[in-house]
Amino acid sequence: MKKILSLLVVAGMMTFVACGPSAKEKAAAEKLKQDSIATAMAAQATQDSLVQAEAAMKAAEAAKQDSIMKAEEAAKTAKPAKKEAKKETPKNKVKPGQGKNA
């Protein structure tokens, strides 16, 4: 009876060991894990670059608005241009009918 019982115990232990994952299955699971980590990191890098691009666009828009505001303020504070003074006629200007050598 002891021999049969010990034989069944040994057979049961071997069954549990045989049911576990093989080395190939463990390697495949580890590779899958590494691939998913790499994919997640690539997605995070893409997300980060999109956030940076959006921040750069907002900064450019803010700079554009600032320059527009400064230009408007400069236009308001600038002195108005003086009216043109009466234009002098040159002394040697040719009048109609005189010709060049009159």
HELIX and SHEET records of a PDB file:
HELIX    1   1 LYS A    2  CYS A   19  1                                  18    
HELIX    2   2 ALA A   23  THR A   77  1                                  55    
END                                                                             
